[in-house]
Amino acid sequence: MNIQEIIHKIRSLMPGSQSVESDPLIQLLIHSLQHTGGEEHHNCDEFFADIDQYAEMNIHGQDAAKLMPLIKEHLEICNGCEEEYEALLRILEEKSTA
């Protein structure tokens, strides 16, 4: 099923809604679906195994997104892991300035 078919299905479930695509939750769903490719993406467990290294690279000014693109992609599609990463980054930044 492609994105357009999913949108059509959503429209059929939400009669009377002309602008399903403008709904922020639908946009998030569409973005997630467009950026989810299958096995090439880390799952959350794999992400947590590498999150500290990714954060340390960023703290030290390295381009972690370029060096670890799968982690970057996972952060873009997984809100829970992105929140965990942001919390870790804040802790590391506070620790490095103390």
Secondary structure, DSSP 4 states (H G I P E B T S, - for coil): --HHHHHHHHHHHSTT-S-GGGSHHHHHHHHHHHT--STTS--HHHHHHHHHHHHHHHHTT--HHHH-HHHHHHHHH-HHHHHHHHHHHHHHHHHHH-
